[in-house]
C-alpha cells in the first residue's frame, strides 16, 4: 500500500445525529463529535483542549444510526478525511473538512 487516508476517533456525540434522504434516495447522516486532549501547562496545571469534528455517514450505515447513537454517546468512528469547498451566498469561498465514517461503534453498549 503506497498511500492511505484513514482516521480513527474516539469521543462523544455533541447532539443527536441528523438523518436525511437525498433527492436521489440516498440516506445521509451528519453529527458533530468531540475529542479531548489533556496536558500540563508550564505551571503544572492540567489543561483540556476539545476538538470538534464534523462526521458524515452514508447509505446503510446512516440508516442504522437512528436510535443507536444519541447526544452524549461515547463512540468510535473510523473513516477517511474529506476536504471540499463551496461558494456561499455572498460569493466567498468556504473550506470544509469532514470525516466520512466507514465504521461506527457505540462504546456505551
Buried (B, 14 or more C-beta within 10 A) or exposed (E): EEEEEEBEBBBBBBEBBEBEEEEEEEBBBBBBBEBEEEEEEEEEEEEEEEEEBEBBBBEEBBBBBEEEBBEEBEBEBBBEEEEEEEEEEEEEEEEEEBBBBBEBEBEEE
